[in-house]
Amino acid sequence: MSTATAVTTSRQPSSRKRLEYPPGVQRNRFIWEYVFAFTVYHALALLAFVPWFFSWTGLTLCVLGFYLFGTLGINLCYHRLLTHRSFACPKWLEHFFSIIGVCCLQDTPARWVAVHRLHHQNSDEQRDPHSPLVSFFWGHMDWLLRKNSELERMSLYEHYAKDILKDRFYFKLERNLAWVWINLAQWLFFYLVGFVIGYAASGWNLMAGVQFGASLWLWGCIIRTVFVWHITWSVNSVTHLWGYQNYNTGENSRNNVFVGLWSNGEGWHNNHHAQPRCAAHGHKWYEVDVTWITIWLLSKVGLAWKIVPVKPQKKDEVVPITEEDIQPPA
C-alpha cells in the first residue's frame, strides 16, 4: 500500500505569469563546455546542406537513430524508467538503454533525473530550472548555458537522484569521463562502418569510403543528436506555453500536437504532469504515444513489468503532488 504524502507546495490554478530567473542562476557566468558543444554541433549540422555529405543511407540512419537513441534512450529510459519508475525491466536492458541515452549528450542519467524531478516539484514556479515563463529561449536551451548553483550542489543529487546513484553503474558514469568515451566511440563506430561499406561497395575506392563514412557520421551522429536535442527542449519550452489541457494541474503544462507526434509521445505533457508516474502519456485515443507502445511491446515479451497505468481523473480535479511522484520507489 502506498504511503505517499502530498508535498508542501500544493497545486494552484494555472496562470501565465512571468517568472524571474531561478534563485541560483548567475546570468553572466556561462558553462563554456556546453556553449562549445552546442556551437560545434549546430555548426557541423549545417553540413547537411552540402551535397557531398548527403546519402539516403545517412538520412535513413538519422531517422532510425532518432527512435533508437531519442525514444529508447531519453524518452523510455532517462524519463519514464529512471526518473518516474513508470515500469521496470531487466537491469542489463536498463543499462543498455542508459548507454544509448548517454549518446544523446543530454548529461549523465543521474543529473538528468535530478533536474527533471526538481522541475516536477516546482513546475512553472521560481525554482523550476527551465520554465519558459522566464522566456522561451530560457526554457528551451538557455538554462543549460548559464551557471545555476542549485544544479551544481551535491545535495541535489543526494536528494533527487539517490536511488540512481545507489547503482554502481550510474555512480561510475558520474565519477569518471565514461560518457565522453561513449560518445567518442559512437562517432568512431558510425564513421568506420560507413568507411568500410563505402570502400568495399565502390570497388576499393578510398575516397568513396571517406565520403560514405563522413555521411553516416554526420547524419547518424551529429544531425540526429541536434534533432533529438531540440525535440527534448521543445517539451520543456513549447509544451509549457501552447496547447490544450486535459487536466487542471495547477501549472502551465500543455498537450501540444506537434511536439506530441514529433517526440513519440513526450509532448502530451499536461497528461504527464497530471500523472507523472503513468507509463502512457497519451490519454486519449488520438494522442499517439510511440514510447508507450514500445513499453507495451516489451511487456508482451517479458521485458517490462510493474507498469503504472492511467488513473481515472476528472478534468477539473486538482490532484496534489506527492512525494512518490517526485521520488518514486525503485
Residue, then its C-alpha position, 0 to 999 in steps of 0.5 A: m500500500s502506498t504511503a505517499t504524502a502530498v508535498t508542501t507546495s500544493r497545486q494552484p490554478s494555472s496562470r501565465k505569469r512571468l517568472e524571474y530567473p531561478p534563485g541560483v542562476q548567475r546570468n553572466r557566468f556561462i558553462w563554456e563546455y556546453v556553449f562549445a558543444f552546442t556551437v560545434y554541433h549546430a555548426l557541423a549540422l549545417l553540413a547537411f546542406v552540402p551535397w557531398f555529405f548527403s546519402w539516403t543511407g545517412l538520412t535513413l540512419c538519422v531517422l532510425g537513430f532518432y527512435l533508437f537513441g531519442t525514444l529508447g534512450i531519453n524518452l523510455c529510459y532517462h524519463r519514464l524508467l529512471t526518473h518516474r519508475s513508470f515500469a521496470c525491466p531487466k537491469w542489463l536492458e536498463h543499462f543498455f538503454s542508459i548507454i544509448g541515452v548517454c549518446c544523446l549528450q543530454d548529461t549523465p542519467a543521474r543529473w538528468v533525473a535530478v533536474h527533471r524531478l526538481h522541475h516536477q516539484n516546482s513546475d512553472e514556479q521560481r525554482d523550476p530550472h527551465s520554465p519558459l515563463v522566464s522566456f522561451f529561449w530560457g526554457h528551451m536551451d538557455w538554462l543549460l548555458r548559464k551557471n545555476s548553483e542549485l544544479e551544481r550542489m551535491s545535495l541535489y543529487e543526494h536528494y533527487a537522484k539517490d536511488i540512481l546513484k545507489d547503482r554502481f553503474y550510474f555512480k561510475l558514469e558520474r565519477n569518471l569521463a565514461w560518457v565522453w568515451i561513449n560518445l567518442a566511440q559512437w562517432l568512431f563506430f558510425y564513421l568506420v562502418g560507413f568507411v568500410i561499406g563505402y570502400a568495399a561497395s565502390g570497388w576499393n575506392l578510398m575516397a568513396g569510403v571517406q565520403f560514405g563514412a563522413s555521411l553516416w557520421l554526420w547524419g547518424c551522429i551529429i544531425r540526429t543528436v541536434f534533432v533529438w536535442h531540440i525535440t527534448w527542449s521543445v517539451n520543456s519550452v513549447t509544451h509549457l506555453w501552447g496547447y490544450q489541457n486535459y487536466n487542471t494541474g495547477e501549472n502551465s503544462r500543455n498537450n501540444v500536437f506537434v511536439g506530441l507526434w514529433s517526440n513519440g509521445e513526450g509532448w502530451h505533457n499536461n497528461h504527464h504532469a497530471q500523472p507523472r508516474c503513468a507509463a502512457h502519456g497519451h490519454k486519449w485515443y488520438e494522442v499517439d504515444v510511440t514510447w508507450i507502445t514500445i513499453w507495451l511491446l516489451s511487456k508482451v515479451g517479458l521485458a517490462w513489468k510493474i507498469v503504472p497505468v492511467k488513473p481515472q481523473k476528472k478534468d477539473e480535479v486538482v490532484p496534489i503532488t506527492e512525494e512518490d511522484i517526485q521520488p518514486p520507489a525503485 
